[in-house]
């Protein structure tokens, strides 16, 4: 039952996420020319719990996604790497 509620909330968040032309395809029109939020962007503030694996809020005032609910693979050209946030680094620690 808990898993069904999480999946329903996850699907709802995907419906609420605004797609911008500056997002990576298929969410926007940008080709994959760099890392997305899931690659350790210091400005990507993950949501709490399991939803944080997919969604967060962009805290970079220079990003077109600033202050917006963001799916981790939408990306933006204002990505700033923070090795302390890289999920792969955490998995290997």
C-alpha positions in Angstrom: 0.0 0.0 0.0 2.8 2.4 0.9 4.6 1.7 -2.4 1.3 2.4 -4.3 1.0 5.8 -2.6 4.6 6.7 -3.4 4.2 5.7 -7.0 1.0 7.8 -7.3 2.8 10.8 -5.8 5.7 10.3 -8.1 3.3 10.2 -11.1 1.6 13.4 -9.8 4.9 15.2 -9.5 5.8 14.3 -13.1 2.5 15.9 -14.2 3.3 19.1 -12.3 6.8 19.5 -13.6 7.0 22.4 -16.1 9.0 21.6 -19.2 11.1 24.5 -20.6 12.8 24.7 -24.0 16.2 24.8 -22.2 15.6 21.4 -20.6 17.3 18.3 -22.1 15.3 16.3 -24.6 12.6 14.8 -24.3 11.6 17.4 -21.7 12.8 20.4 -23.7 14.7 21.1 -26.9 18.3 20.8 -25.7 20.5 18.0 -26.9 22.4 16.1 -24.1 25.5 18.2 -24.2 26.4 18.0 -20.5 25.4 16.6 -17.1 21.9 16.8 -15.6 20.9 17.4 -12.0 21.4 13.8 -11.1 25.1 14.1 -11.7 25.8 16.0 -8.5 24.6 19.6 -9.1 25.1 21.6 -6.0 22.0 23.6 -6.8 19.6 20.6 -7.0 17.8 20.3 -3.7 16.3 16.9 -3.5 12.9 16.3 -2.1 12.6 14.3 1.1 12.3 10.5 1.1 12.2 8.3 -1.9 10.9 11.1 -4.1 14.3 12.8 -3.8 15.8 10.2 -6.0 13.9 11.8 -8.9 12.7 15.3 -8.1 13.9 18.4 -6.4 14.0 22.1 -6.6 16.6 24.2 -8.4 18.2 26.7 -6.1 20.4 28.5 -8.7 19.1 32.0 -9.3 20.9 32.0 -12.7 19.1 28.9 -13.9 15.9 29.0 -16.0 14.6 26.4 -13.6 15.3 28.5 -10.5 12.7 27.8 -7.7 11.0 25.2 -9.8 10.1 21.6 -9.2 12.6 19.7 -11.4 12.9 16.1 -12.6 16.6 15.2 -12.1 17.1 14.5 -15.8 15.7 17.8 -17.2 19.1 19.5 -16.7 20.1 23.1 -17.4 23.2 24.9 -18.7 24.0 26.3 -15.2 25.0 23.0 -13.7 27.7 23.2 -11.0 29.3 20.0 -9.8 29.7 19.3 -6.1 31.5 16.0 -5.5 29.9 15.7 -2.1 26.5 15.3 -3.7 27.4 12.9 -6.5 25.2 9.8 -5.9 27.8 7.5 -7.5 30.5 8.8 -5.2 28.2 8.0 -2.2 27.6 4.5 -3.5 31.3 3.9 -3.7 32.1 5.4 -0.2 
